[in-house]
């Protein structure tokens, strides 16, 4: 059985992130996936970039597939490092810049992932971290 968060929980996480995106006045696309990186919910704010639809989904996919935040892949993927070219694998779905985070349960097992796209990388990370923080509140961390 694939571990997953519920659609209702995904909506709560998306709402929290959307509020932050509105606060910084930057429309975003916000995605929640299950532990395998398959879509649970996705929300495109008015005027968010079309390209951000696939980018946010791939950020969540990457985080679920590799059990790590996407920003952690930037340095290892630089030329000369051990993961150079990683972003060209897995049919181009791997994202190596910030905005994707795994969502773990109380035991540390990944049960979903969160991806945000639509602004500068720092903005994507800031908005995504609000969703992750909301997830941690829900599970009682």
C-alpha positions in Angstrom: 0.0 0.0 0.0 1.3 3.4 -1.0 1.6 5.8 2.0 -0.2 9.0 1.4 -1.7 12.1 3.0 -5.4 12.7 2.4 -6.9 15.1 -0.1 -8.4 17.1 2.8 -4.9 17.5 4.3 -3.4 18.4 1.0 -6.0 21.2 0.7 -5.1 22.5 4.1 -1.4 22.6 3.2 -2.1 24.3 -0.1 -4.3 26.9 1.6 -1.5 27.8 4.0 1.1 28.1 1.2 -1.4 30.2 -0.9 -1.8 32.6 2.0 2.0 33.1 2.1 2.1 33.6 -1.7 -0.6 36.2 -1.5 1.3 37.9 1.4 4.4 38.3 -0.8 2.3 39.2 -3.8 3.5 36.4 -6.0 1.1 34.0 -7.7 2.3 30.4 -7.4 1.5 26.9 -8.4 1.3 24.6 -5.3 1.4 20.8 -5.6 1.0 17.9 -3.1 1.9 14.3 -4.1 1.8 11.0 -2.4 5.0 9.1 -1.3 5.6 7.9 -4.9 5.3 11.4 -6.3 1.9 10.9 -7.8 -0.5 13.9 -7.7 -2.9 14.3 -4.8 -3.7 18.0 -5.4 -2.5 21.0 -7.4 -3.6 24.6 -7.2 -2.6 27.3 -9.7 -3.2 30.8 -8.4 -4.6 33.4 -10.8 -1.8 34.8 -13.0 0.7 32.1 -12.0 3.0 31.1 -14.8 1.9 28.2 -16.9 5.4 26.6 -16.8 5.1 26.5 -13.0 2.4 23.8 -13.3 4.9 21.1 -14.4 7.8 22.6 -12.4 5.9 22.5 -9.1 4.7 19.0 -9.8 8.3 17.9 -10.6 9.6 19.5 -7.5 7.2 17.5 -5.4 8.0 14.3 -7.5 11.7 14.8 -7.0 11.3 15.2 -3.2 9.2 12.1 -3.0 11.4 10.0 -5.3 14.7 11.0 -3.5 13.3 11.6 0.0 15.0 15.0 0.2 14.4 18.7 -0.5 15.2 19.8 -4.0 17.6 22.5 -2.9 19.9 19.9 -1.4 20.5 18.6 -5.0 22.0 21.9 -6.3 25.6 21.5 -5.2 26.0 17.7 -5.8 24.6 18.3 -9.4 27.2 20.9 -10.3 29.8 20.0 -13.0 32.5 17.8 -11.5 30.4 16.6 -8.6 29.0 13.1 -8.1 25.4 13.9 -9.3 26.3 16.0 -12.3 23.6 15.6 -14.9 21.0 14.3 -12.4 18.4 16.7 -13.8 18.6 15.0 -17.2 17.5 11.7 -15.8 14.1 10.2 -15.0 12.6 11.6 -18.2 13.6 15.1 -17.2 11.4 15.2 -14.1 14.2 15.7 -11.5 14.5 19.3 -10.3 17.7 20.4 -8.6 16.7 23.8 -7.3 14.6 24.8 -4.3 10.9 24.6 -3.7 10.3 20.9 -3.2 10.1 19.2 0.2 9.3 15.7 1.4 6.5 15.3 4.0 7.3 12.6 6.6 5.2 10.9 9.2 6.1 10.6 12.9 8.5 7.7 12.1 10.3 9.7 9.5 8.8 7.8 6.5 7.9 9.9 3.5 4.2 10.0 3.0 4.0 12.8 0.5 5.8 15.8 -0.9 5.2 19.5 -1.5 6.3 21.5 -4.5 6.0 25.2 -5.2 6.9 27.2 -8.3 6.2 30.7 -9.6 8.8 33.0 -8.2 12.5 33.3 -7.5 13.8 30.1 -6.0 14.0 31.8 -2.6 10.3 32.8 -2.8 9.3 29.2 -3.9 11.2 27.9 -0.9 9.6 30.4 1.5 6.1 29.6 0.3 6.8 25.8 0.4 8.2 26.0 3.9 4.9 27.4 5.1 3.1 24.3 3.7 5.7 22.0 5.3 5.3 23.8 8.7 1.6 23.4 8.5 2.1 19.7 7.8 4.3 19.5 10.9 1.6 21.2 13.0 -1.1 18.8 11.8 1.0 15.7 12.7 1.8 17.2 16.0 5.5 18.0 15.7 
